[in-house]
């Protein structure tokens, strides 16, 4: 006779992927930084520079 075992076996398996929230945030932050480093290093397009200047004149920092 077959046993009907509805236990969740995933809870019994040890997990080597127990990251703390700080580790996850650190990893995601560094991944995003490496992905967008070239975007951040690029010059701002002229139309955006003009818009920023206009905004700074209207609303001084």
Order of alpha helices (4+ residues) and beta strands (2+ residues): alpha-alpha
